Amino acid sequence: MSGNVAEWVEDWYAKAYYSRSPQKNPQNTDSAKEKVYRGGTYVDRTNDKRTTNRIAAKPDWVCYDLGFRLVAEPK
């Protein structure tokens, strides 16, 4: 999961969101200026290749080491 590309997630970025979020499956859907991407990439240092890394960026930002993951819920 880490070390390939970082991945966009659905959440909007709020610096202190986890201090007020639910413990199970916290999702910040409040509209903000920046979205969240997670994980580390192949160009990052070893300590930065963690799936728990949480970075903010403008939703239209494009980078060669940033992608997304498709998720399908079981039927």
Secondary structure, DSSP 8 states (H G I E B T S, - for coil): --SS-EEEEEEE--TTGGGTS-SSS----S--S-EEEES--TTS-GGG--TT-EEEE-TT---TTEEE-------
